[in-house]
């Protein structure tokens, strides 16, 4: 099983980015907030994923563009998200999905780290998404393909109203995905507990807490958890829409 000792890799269909190599930037209109761009269309992704690092009281807000939806997940700390008069108080493991065009503010109650995913919503006749908030600990996981060592939690409703999924996968040490997956959906994956080796393209790569992986459409992929504690990651994928031919 060959491993890349440098760990950083950017290829046409995938990228592995350890946190130490991603520089901090700022967002206009936000204060006390450092942002690290994990993936973007410049990489080949069809979505944007950011890591926000907020000081106590830090934050900001904006109105999403008319066709852009958003998802926030609190990795550490806590924040208050206000959207169109509704307030969501989120702690570690809390999340909120905002429909396209929403006006929102996000304010940290202490030192906080938040993942922010943005994508263009693909409409479907008769289907309209709604705002969703919750906490991953209140979501029942399901054994993946019957294995008690693989636990999958779906944070958003799995219905055609939503064209994106946000899931959390937990792997007991030594557990592995049973196949090498190859599919049209792309992923933005953030490993927030444990370590393992990820199969990307045609190589195995060491991964650990804090690493980000982008996987484009039809990137061969699989995972094996290693180490003494379970490995856990949250990942995005585009779902529930037809595939159109090129003009």
Backbone as CSV, one residue per row, in Angstrom:
resi,resn,N_x,N_y,N_z,CA_x,CA_y,CA_z,C_x,C_y,C_z
1,UNK,0.847,-1.189,0.000,0.000,0.000,0.000,0.887,1.245,0.000
2,UNK,1.196,1.849,-1.153,2.072,3.018,-1.191,1.399,4.224,-0.564
3,UNK,2.184,5.038,0.157,1.653,6.210,0.824,2.468,7.440,0.436
4,UNK,1.813,8.567,0.320,2.480,9.817,-0.026,3.006,10.474,1.243
5,UNK,4.336,10.535,1.464,4.852,11.074,2.727,4.619,12.573,2.874
6,UNK,4.456,13.295,1.764,4.243,14.733,1.838,2.786,15.096,2.096
7,UNK,1.877,14.171,1.811,0.453,14.260,2.107,-0.294,15.268,1.239
8,UNK,0.273,16.398,0.866,-0.433,17.349,0.019,-0.476,16.809,-1.404
9,UNK,-1.676,16.796,-1.994,-1.794,16.356,-3.378,-2.981,17.074,-4.012
10,UNK,-2.786,17.568,-5.232,-3.862,18.187,-5.997,-3.822,17.593,-7.400
11,UNK,-4.868,16.861,-7.740,-4.968,16.224,-9.046,-6.250,16.695,-9.741
12,UNK,-6.444,16.256,-10.966,-7.610,16.710,-11.726,-8.913,16.312,-11.062
13,UNK,-8.972,15.125,-10.457,-10.216,14.625,-9.891,-10.247,14.608,-8.365
14,UNK,-9.176,15.002,-7.712,-9.189,14.997,-6.243,-8.073,15.873,-5.693
15,UNK,-8.222,16.227,-4.419,-7.190,16.978,-3.713,-7.226,16.588,-2.247
16,UNK,-6.051,16.517,-1.639,-5.901,16.293,-0.201,-5.119,17.472,0.355
17,UNK,-5.755,18.229,1.268,-5.160,19.443,1.803,-5.053,19.363,3.318
18,UNK,-3.856,19.141,3.874,-3.680,19.246,5.322,-3.858,20.695,5.769
19,UNK,-4.291,20.933,7.003,-4.637,22.295,7.426,-3.464,23.255,7.444
20,UNK,-2.249,22.752,7.708,-1.119,23.666,7.857,-0.734,24.370,6.553
21,UNK,-1.195,23.847,5.413,-0.831,24.447,4.142,-1.859,25.410,3.580
22,UNK,-2.976,25.617,4.283,-4.053,26.473,3.770,-3.973,27.835,4.458
23,UNK,-3.609,28.897,3.757,-3.441,30.206,4.411,-4.771,30.816,4.833
24,UNK,-4.703,31.657,5.843,-5.884,32.357,6.337,-6.115,33.619,5.528
25,UNK,-7.378,33.905,5.264,-7.766,35.131,4.579,-8.877,35.794,5.382
26,UNK,-9.481,36.840,4.809,-10.571,37.537,5.489,-11.765,37.627,4.547
27,UNK,-12.932,37.859,5.122,-14.154,38.047,4.356,-14.629,39.483,4.520
28,UNK,-14.935,40.182,3.434,-15.482,41.540,3.559,-16.758,41.533,4.394
29,UNK,-16.851,42.476,5.329,-18.052,42.587,6.148,-18.065,41.681,7.366
30,UNK,-17.026,40.867,7.543,-16.936,39.995,8.709,-15.813,40.505,9.613
31,UNK,-16.020,40.372,10.913,-15.007,40.811,11.879,-14.646,39.659,12.805
32,UNK,-13.410,39.682,13.289,-12.960,38.618,14.178,-13.071,37.251,13.556
33,UNK,-12.894,37.172,12.238,-13.113,35.928,11.507,-11.974,35.679,10.526
34,UNK,-11.292,34.567,10.700,-10.351,34.102,9.702,-11.027,33.059,8.837
35,UNK,-10.746,33.063,7.553,-11.371,32.107,6.641,-10.294,31.367,5.876
36,UNK,-10.485,30.079,5.725,-9.604,29.246,4.915,-10.471,28.597,3.830
37,UNK,-10.126,28.843,2.587,-10.895,28.313,1.466,-10.430,26.882,1.212
38,UNK,-11.310,25.925,1.465,-10.957,24.514,1.315,-11.097,24.041,-0.121
39,UNK,-12.180,24.446,-0.768,-12.314,24.143,-2.193,-13.208,25.184,-2.841
40,UNK,-13.066,25.304,-4.177,-13.763,26.333,-4.927,-13.763,25.936,-6.394
41,UNK,-14.551,26.625,-7.241,-14.527,26.313,-8.667,-13.131,26.371,-9.287
42,UNK,-12.230,27.202,-8.733,-10.862,27.258,-9.260,-10.168,25.902,-9.187
43,UNK,-10.586,25.043,-8.247,-10.026,23.706,-8.122,-10.708,22.723,-9.069
44,UNK,-11.883,23.093,-9.555,-12.691,22.186,-10.364,-13.969,21.769,-9.681
45,UNK,-14.187,22.240,-8.446,-15.371,21.869,-7.676,-16.589,22.646,-8.161
46,UNK,-17.761,22.031,-8.016,-19.008,22.691,-8.355,-19.630,23.397,-7.174
47,UNK,-18.888,23.560,-6.084,-19.379,24.192,-4.864,-18.210,24.892,-4.192
48,UNK,-18.491,25.614,-3.106,-17.467,26.277,-2.303,-17.550,25.741,-0.885
49,UNK,-16.399,25.448,-0.287,-16.374,25.041,1.114,-15.320,25.866,1.842
50,UNK,-15.747,26.491,2.933,-14.888,27.368,3.724,-14.796,26.858,5.156
51,UNK,-13.655,27.133,5.798,-13.501,26.919,7.232,-13.401,28.289,7.884
52,UNK,-14.377,28.632,8.741,-14.375,29.898,9.469,-13.802,29.679,10.859
53,UNK,-12.864,30.531,11.240,-12.268,30.494,12.577,-12.574,31.828,13.238
54,UNK,-13.493,31.800,14.214,-14.041,33.025,14.777,-13.576,33.249,16.203
55,UNK,-13.210,34.488,16.506,-12.969,34.882,17.884,-14.314,35.089,18.588
56,UNK,-14.287,35.148,19.920,-15.519,35.424,20.660,-16.113,36.742,20.189
57,UNK,-17.385,36.720,19.811,-18.055,37.899,19.307,-17.839,38.152,17.831
58,UNK,-16.988,37.361,17.190,-16.727,37.537,15.772,-17.862,37.025,14.914
59,UNK,-17.882,37.472,13.673,-18.897,37.003,12.748,-19.263,38.068,11.737
60,UNK,-20.367,37.856,11.076,-20.824,38.775,10.047,-22.117,38.269,9.453
61,UNK,-22.415,38.736,8.277,-23.643,38.319,7.624,-23.731,38.848,6.218
62,UNK,-24.725,38.379,5.506,-24.933,38.793,4.121,-26.259,38.222,3.634
63,UNK,-26.655,38.607,2.435,-27.772,37.951,1.767,-27.201,37.034,0.705
64,UNK,-27.587,35.760,0.750,-27.138,34.829,-0.265,-27.693,35.245,-1.622
65,UNK,-26.944,35.030,-2.691,-27.511,35.262,-4.020,-28.775,34.439,-4.230
66,UNK,-29.587,34.850,-5.167,-30.928,34.282,-5.348,-30.921,32.773,-5.532
67,UNK,-29.931,32.217,-6.223,-29.911,30.774,-6.488,-28.949,30.008,-5.583
68,UNK,-28.314,30.668,-4.613,-27.285,30.023,-3.797,-27.842,29.604,-2.444
69,UNK,-27.625,28.340,-2.090,-28.006,27.791,-0.788,-26.754,27.644,0.071
70,UNK,-26.942,27.456,1.385,-25.796,27.384,2.286,-26.059,26.406,3.415
71,UNK,-24.953,25.864,3.947,-25.023,24.947,5.081,-23.875,25.293,6.017
72,UNK,-24.182,25.416,7.322,-23.169,25.680,8.344,-23.147,24.510,9.329
73,UNK,-21.929,24.084,9.706,-21.760,23.032,10.707,-20.698,23.487,11.704
74,UNK,-21.017,23.427,13.000,-20.095,23.880,14.035,-19.178,22.732,14.444
75,UNK,-17.895,22.893,14.146,-16.902,21.898,14.524,-16.499,22.028,15.987
76,UNK,-16.484,23.255,16.468,-16.021,23.526,17.831,-16.551,24.877,18.271
77,UNK,-17.013,24.977,19.517,-17.493,26.243,20.043,-18.991,26.397,19.870
78,UNK,-19.426,27.616,19.613,-20.849,27.867,19.466,-21.100,29.201,18.790
79,UNK,-22.273,29.333,18.178,-22.625,30.567,17.496,-24.142,30.687,17.427
80,UNK,-24.578,31.876,17.090,-25.991,32.145,16.881,-26.166,32.578,15.430
81,UNK,-27.029,31.868,14.696,-27.342,32.216,13.316,-28.760,32.766,13.282
82,UNK,-28.898,33.980,12.789,-30.208,34.601,12.637,-30.514,34.728,11.157
83,UNK,-31.697,34.248,10.773,-32.067,34.255,9.358,-33.537,34.636,9.211
84,UNK,-33.790,35.756,8.550,-35.163,36.196,8.275,-36.025,36.195,9.539
85,UNK,-35.435,36.654,10.658,-36.161,36.763,11.913,-36.141,35.520,12.780
86,UNK,-35.600,34.407,12.273,-35.513,33.173,13.051,-34.103,33.028,13.614
87,UNK,-34.000,32.532,14.850,-32.715,32.417,15.536,-32.394,30.957,15.799
88,UNK,-31.174,30.557,15.452,-30.689,29.204,15.694,-29.433,29.293,16.560
89,UNK,-29.509,28.737,17.758,-28.361,28.710,18.658,-27.667,27.360,18.494
90,UNK,-26.438,27.377,18.011,-25.736,26.158,17.640,-24.496,25.962,18.500
91,UNK,-24.355,24.754,19.062,-23.129,24.361,19.749,-22.344,23.404,18.877
92,UNK,-21.298,22.822,19.439,-20.501,21.852,18.699,-21.395,20.720,18.200
93,UNK,-21.364,20.462,16.894,-22.228,19.457,16.298,-23.545,20.003,15.791
94,UNK,-23.800,21.285,16.024,-25.018,21.903,15.527,-24.869,22.328,14.071
95,UNK,-26.001,22.443,13.384,-25.950,22.796,11.976,-27.222,23.531,11.572
96,UNK,-27.120,24.251,10.439,-28.286,24.909,9.872,-28.123,24.957,8.359
97,UNK,-29.224,24.691,7.660,-29.287,24.817,6.202,-30.138,26.029,5.883
98,UNK,-29.639,26.889,4.977,-30.359,28.098,4.573,-30.742,28.004,3.106
99,UNK,-31.979,28.345,2.810,-32.481,28.246,1.444,-31.881,29.349,0.588
100,UNK,-31.923,29.194,-0.734,-31.363,30.212,-1.623,-31.952,31.593,-1.357
101,UNK,-31.064,32.606,-1.404,-31.488,33.986,-1.239,-31.690,34.438,0.193
102,UNK,-31.390,33.592,1.187,-31.616,33.956,2.587,-30.679,35.078,3.024
103,UNK,-31.200,35.991,3.852,-30.383,36.993,4.533,-30.104,36.483,5.941
104,UNK,-28.828,36.477,6.349,-28.469,35.882,7.633,-27.331,36.649,8.293
105,UNK,-27.218,36.432,9.605,-26.031,36.835,10.359,-25.566,35.644,11.173
106,UNK,-24.261,35.575,11.412,-23.662,34.528,12.247,-22.737,35.210,13.232
107,UNK,-22.921,34.927,14.532,-22.109,35.561,15.564,-21.627,34.495,16.551
108,UNK,-20.322,34.428,16.781,-19.737,33.415,17.666,-19.917,33.813,19.131
109,UNK,-20.270,32.849,19.967,-20.401,33.092,21.403,-19.093,32.883,22.140
110,UNK,-18.126,32.267,21.496,-16.777,32.050,22.023,-15.886,31.683,20.851
111,UNK,-14.669,31.256,21.134,-13.801,30.803,20.048,-14.480,29.636,19.335
112,UNK,-14.669,29.761,18.035,-15.536,28.836,17.296,-14.947,28.533,15.928
113,UNK,-15.147,27.300,15.483,-14.750,26.882,14.142,-15.982,26.322,13.440
114,UNK,-16.241,26.820,12.226,-17.460,26.482,11.496,-17.111,26.128,10.059
115,UNK,-17.712,25.057,9.539,-17.656,24.762,8.112,-18.839,25.434,7.430
116,UNK,-18.567,26.027,6.254,-19.599,26.723,5.480,-19.527,26.202,4.053
117,UNK,-20.627,25.588,3.597,-20.724,25.077,2.226,-21.737,25.932,1.469
118,UNK,-21.377,26.337,0.254,-22.270,27.110,-0.613,-22.326,26.435,-1.981
119,UNK,-23.527,26.367,-2.557,-23.656,25.849,-3.913,-24.869,26.476,-4.599
120,UNK,-24.880,26.409,-5.906,-26.022,26.873,-6.683,-27.120,25.810,-6.637
121,UNK,-28.299,26.220,-6.202,-29.418,25.277,-6.107,-29.940,24.940,-7.494
122,UNK,-30.171,23.644,-7.717,-30.731,23.167,-8.983,-32.224,22.915,-8.757
123,UNK,-33.109,23.735,-9.306,-34.543,23.577,-9.033,-35.111,22.317,-9.674
124,UNK,-36.198,21.834,-9.082,-36.954,20.698,-9.623,-38.432,21.018,-9.474
125,UNK,-39.197,20.810,-10.505,-40.616,21.160,-10.496,-41.332,20.504,-9.315
126,UNK,-42.074,21.327,-8.576,-42.879,20.815,-7.482,-42.115,20.607,-6.188
127,UNK,-40.853,20.995,-6.140,-40.044,20.757,-4.942,-39.387,22.058,-4.489
128,UNK,-39.549,22.358,-3.194,-39.011,23.588,-2.622,-38.336,23.238,-1.288
129,UNK,-37.064,23.607,-1.100,-36.414,23.301,0.181,-36.892,24.247,1.278
130,UNK,-36.699,23.844,2.506,-37.026,24.704,3.646,-35.810,24.771,4.562
131,UNK,-35.796,25.768,5.402,-34.714,25.935,6.373,-34.718,24.759,7.351
132,UNK,-33.526,24.257,7.653,-33.394,23.111,8.558,-32.287,23.409,9.557
133,UNK,-32.528,23.109,10.830,-31.466,23.193,11.837,-31.570,21.987,12.753
134,UNK,-30.470,21.662,13.417,-30.476,20.516,14.307,-29.112,20.278,14.908
135,UNK,-28.973,19.103,15.497,-27.712,18.706,16.127,-27.450,17.255,15.774
136,UNK,-26.222,16.970,15.389,-25.931,15.612,14.913,-26.147,14.545,15.984
137,UNK,-26.019,14.896,17.280,-26.232,13.904,18.329,-27.696,13.490,18.447
138,UNK,-28.603,14.311,17.921,-30.023,13.975,17.977,-30.504,13.235,16.727
139,UNK,-29.572,12.896,15.852,-29.917,12.167,14.639,-29.487,10.714,14.786
140,UNK,-30.425,9.813,14.588,-30.116,8.394,14.697,-29.270,7.962,13.508
141,UNK,-28.172,7.308,13.792,-27.340,6.786,12.717,-27.856,5.436,12.244
142,UNK,-27.408,5.049,11.062,-27.786,3.744,10.527,-26.534,2.971,10.140
143,UNK,-26.575,1.674,10.373,-25.440,0.828,9.997,-25.317,0.830,8.476
144,UNK,-24.129,1.116,7.987,-23.921,1.200,6.546,-23.724,-0.196,5.973
145,UNK,-24.581,-0.554,5.039,-24.578,-1.867,4.406,-24.518,-2.998,5.436
146,UNK,-25.239,-2.795,6.542,-25.383,-3.832,7.556,-24.229,-3.986,8.519
147,UNK,-23.193,-3.135,8.415,-22.025,-3.255,9.293,-22.170,-2.350,10.506
148,UNK,-22.081,-2.925,11.696,-22.167,-2.138,12.923,-20.921,-1.302,13.158
149,UNK,-19.858,-1.541,12.408,-18.622,-0.764,12.537,-18.647,0.506,11.697
150,UNK,-19.687,0.684,10.856,-19.815,1.852,10.001,-21.163,2.508,10.283
151,UNK,-21.142,3.726,10.797,-22.375,4.417,11.175,-22.526,5.670,10.323
152,UNK,-23.674,5.798,9.657,-23.936,6.928,8.773,-25.087,7.770,9.319
153,UNK,-24.864,9.083,9.440,-25.904,10.015,9.856,-26.186,10.994,8.720
154,UNK,-27.459,11.160,8.370,-27.880,12.083,7.327,-28.453,13.332,7.993
155,UNK,-27.790,14.464,7.790,-28.185,15.681,8.480,-29.334,16.410,7.794
156,UNK,-29.492,16.215,6.501,-30.570,16.859,5.758,-31.579,15.819,5.275
157,UNK,-32.833,16.217,5.073,-33.825,15.270,4.560,-33.406,14.713,3.205
158,UNK,-33.579,13.425,3.034,-33.216,12.763,1.778,-34.442,12.735,0.872
159,UNK,-34.820,13.927,0.392,-35.990,14.073,-0.471,-35.607,14.954,-1.659
160,UNK,-36.396,14.926,-2.727,-36.075,15.760,-3.894,-36.158,17.264,-3.656
161,UNK,-36.667,17.686,-2.497,-36.634,19.115,-2.190,-35.201,19.626,-2.082
162,UNK,-34.275,18.737,-1.739,-32.883,19.116,-1.493,-31.983,18.495,-2.557
163,UNK,-31.084,19.319,-3.090,-30.151,18.824,-4.101,-28.744,18.652,-3.538
164,UNK,-28.632,18.698,-2.207,-27.349,18.449,-1.554,-27.589,17.583,-0.320
165,UNK,-26.582,16.776,0.002,-26.606,15.968,1.218,-25.411,16.352,2.071
166,UNK,-25.615,16.366,3.389,-24.527,16.538,4.347,-24.616,15.377,5.324
167,UNK,-23.611,14.522,5.295,-23.618,13.298,6.091,-22.393,13.232,6.986
168,UNK,-22.528,12.489,8.083,-21.398,12.196,8.964,-21.203,10.688,9.004
169,UNK,-19.982,10.267,8.727,-19.617,8.849,8.733,-18.702,8.583,9.914
170,UNK,-19.004,7.553,10.704,-18.140,7.112,11.803,-17.648,5.709,11.512
171,UNK,-16.317,5.515,11.582,-15.675,4.230,11.339,-14.971,3.783,12.613
172,UNK,-15.320,2.610,13.106,-14.526,2.038,14.185,-13.123,1.719,13.671
173,UNK,-12.160,1.727,14.577,-10.783,1.472,14.157,-10.681,0.140,13.418
174,UNK,-10.077,0.176,12.254,-9.937,-1.012,11.422,-11.062,-1.216,10.439
175,UNK,-12.146,-0.458,10.582,-13.280,-0.601,9.663,-12.965,0.076,8.329
176,UNK,-13.618,-0.399,7.285,-13.346,0.120,5.950,-14.619,0.142,5.123
177,UNK,-14.659,1.055,4.154,-15.712,0.973,3.153,-15.574,-0.347,2.414
178,UNK,-16.683,-1.031,2.147,-16.592,-2.388,1.587,-16.246,-2.433,0.106
179,UNK,-16.269,-1.276,-0.576,-15.990,-1.247,-2.010,-15.166,-0.008,-2.334
180,UNK,-14.613,0.028,-3.537,-14.065,1.265,-4.085,-15.191,1.930,-4.865
181,UNK,-15.644,3.076,-4.384,-16.778,3.764,-5.000,-16.315,4.587,-6.206
182,UNK,-17.168,4.659,-7.204,-16.946,5.502,-8.376,-18.309,5.995,-8.836
183,UNK,-18.573,7.306,-8.720,-19.920,7.805,-8.984,-19.878,9.245,-9.477
184,UNK,-21.024,9.711,-9.985,-21.106,11.037,-10.576,-21.093,12.146,-9.525
185,UNK,-21.489,11.859,-8.283,-21.508,12.889,-7.252,-20.088,13.277,-6.852
186,UNK,-19.917,14.556,-6.485,-18.626,14.981,-5.944,-18.750,15.175,-4.437
187,UNK,-17.602,15.234,-3.766,-17.581,15.339,-2.314,-16.654,16.459,-1.853
188,UNK,-17.031,17.050,-0.714,-16.129,17.850,0.089,-16.112,17.219,1.459
189,UNK,-14.965,16.674,1.880,-14.877,15.848,3.089,-13.920,16.484,4.085
190,UNK,-14.358,16.610,5.348,-13.520,17.148,6.412,-13.442,16.105,7.526
191,UNK,-12.228,15.644,7.802,-12.004,14.628,8.846,-11.816,15.340,10.186
192,UNK,-12.760,15.166,11.115,-12.644,15.891,12.372,-12.335,15.025,13.584
193,UNK,-12.196,13.711,13.372,-11.719,12.840,14.454,-10.978,11.667,13.833
194,UNK,-9.910,11.229,14.514,-9.221,10.011,14.122,-8.281,10.170,12.941
195,UNK,-7.958,9.031,12.349,-7.047,8.993,11.208,-7.331,7.762,10.368
196,UNK,-6.673,7.659,9.231,-6.866,6.496,8.378,-6.074,6.640,7.099
197,UNK,-6.431,5.818,6.116,-5.854,5.932,4.778,-7.009,6.013,3.785
198,UNK,-6.901,6.979,2.859,-7.940,7.197,1.867,-7.418,6.813,0.494
199,UNK,-8.236,6.061,-0.247,-7.919,5.704,-1.621,-8.510,6.750,-2.545
200,UNK,-7.658,7.415,-3.300,-8.076,8.474,-4.207,-7.409,8.247,-5.556
201,UNK,-8.202,8.140,-6.594,-7.612,7.863,-7.905,-7.068,6.453,-7.938
202,UNK,-5.737,6.350,-7.844,-5.095,5.034,-7.873,-4.027,4.899,-6.802
203,UNK,-4.136,5.718,-5.725,-3.157,5.683,-4.643,-3.847,5.767,-3.292
204,UNK,-3.143,5.299,-2.263,-3.591,5.417,-0.884,-2.836,6.573,-0.228
205,UNK,-3.561,7.373,0.579,-2.969,8.537,1.235,-3.301,8.524,2.727
206,UNK,-2.307,8.842,3.550,-2.542,8.984,4.977,-3.365,10.245,5.234
207,UNK,-4.370,10.118,6.087,-5.188,11.273,6.447,-5.387,11.292,7.951
208,UNK,-5.540,12.492,8.488,-5.753,12.624,9.928,-6.618,13.833,10.215
209,UNK,-6.919,14.008,11.489,-7.818,15.068,11.925,-7.407,16.422,11.341
210,UNK,-8.386,17.129,10.798,-8.144,18.446,10.228,-7.913,18.450,8.738
211,UNK,-7.751,17.275,8.131,-7.523,17.204,6.687,-8.821,17.428,5.919
212,UNK,-8.679,18.028,4.746,-9.799,18.208,3.831,-9.513,17.450,2.544
213,UNK,-10.565,16.800,1.992,-10.439,16.088,0.722,-11.559,16.540,-0.206
214,UNK,-11.176,16.935,-1.422,-12.153,17.148,-2.485,-12.079,15.967,-3.440
215,UNK,-13.257,15.424,-3.790,-13.349,14.330,-4.757,-14.315,14.740,-5.854
216,UNK,-13.837,14.810,-7.078,-14.667,15.182,-8.203,-15.478,14.006,-8.718
217,UNK,-16.352,14.240,-9.692,-17.146,13.158,-10.264,-16.265,12.038,-10.803
218,UNK,-16.652,10.821,-10.495,-16.013,9.590,-10.975,-14.590,9.395,-10.459
219,UNK,-14.262,10.059,-9.359,-12.981,9.773,-8.698,-13.093,8.465,-7.929
220,UNK,-12.287,7.428,-8.239,-12.287,6.213,-7.433,-11.907,6.553,-5.985
221,UNK,-12.633,5.984,-5.025,-12.442,6.385,-3.629,-12.823,5.278,-2.664
222,UNK,-12.100,5.220,-1.539,-12.431,4.299,-0.453,-11.682,4.751,0.790
223,UNK,-11.958,4.122,1.938,-11.367,4.577,3.202,-11.218,3.409,4.166
224,UNK,-10.101,3.431,4.910,-9.857,2.486,6.003,-9.464,3.295,7.225
225,UNK,-10.152,3.094,8.355,-9.833,3.799,9.594,-8.688,3.085,10.308
226,UNK,-7.738,3.871,10.807,-6.625,3.326,11.591,-6.532,4.117,12.888
227,UNK,-5.604,3.747,13.743,-5.449,4.462,15.001,-6.266,3.837,16.106
228,UNK,-6.236,4.495,17.282,-6.850,3.930,18.492,-8.263,4.434,18.750
229,UNK,-8.721,5.436,17.993,-10.060,5.974,18.215,-10.822,5.909,16.897
230,UNK,-12.150,5.946,16.950,-12.913,5.949,15.693,-12.565,7.154,14.828
231,UNK,-12.663,6.975,13.534,-12.493,8.077,12.584,-13.873,8.609,12.215
232,UNK,-13.992,9.936,12.185,-15.276,10.558,11.857,-15.042,11.673,10.858
233,UNK,-15.890,11.707,9.833,-15.806,12.821,8.900,-17.190,13.245,8.445
234,UNK,-17.288,14.537,8.081,-18.507,15.092,7.522,-18.240,15.346,6.047
235,UNK,-19.227,15.043,5.220,-18.996,15.228,3.791,-20.251,15.716,3.076
236,UNK,-19.993,16.509,2.045,-21.011,17.032,1.142,-21.088,16.158,-0.105
237,UNK,-22.280,16.055,-0.679,-22.408,15.512,-2.028,-23.658,16.087,-2.685
238,UNK,-23.628,16.192,-4.004,-24.771,16.659,-4.778,-25.650,15.458,-5.111
239,UNK,-26.960,15.600,-4.919,-27.869,14.452,-5.008,-29.208,14.864,-5.614
240,UNK,-30.024,13.845,-5.908,-31.461,14.002,-6.182,-31.815,14.829,-7.410
241,UNK,-30.926,14.856,-8.381,-31.227,15.574,-9.604,-30.884,14.733,-10.825
242,UNK,-31.632,14.975,-11.934,-31.357,14.299,-13.189,-30.004,14.774,-13.728
243,UNK,-29.451,13.973,-14.611,-28.187,14.310,-15.277,-28.503,14.641,-16.718
244,UNK,-28.170,15.856,-17.129,-28.509,16.322,-18.459,-27.349,16.117,-19.438
245,UNK,-27.641,15.767,-20.677,-26.559,15.672,-21.673,-26.057,17.054,-22.058
246,UNK,-24.861,17.107,-22.588,-24.328,18.374,-23.080,-25.130,18.837,-24.295
247,UNK,-25.249,20.171,-24.470,-25.984,20.688,-25.632,-25.364,20.220,-26.954
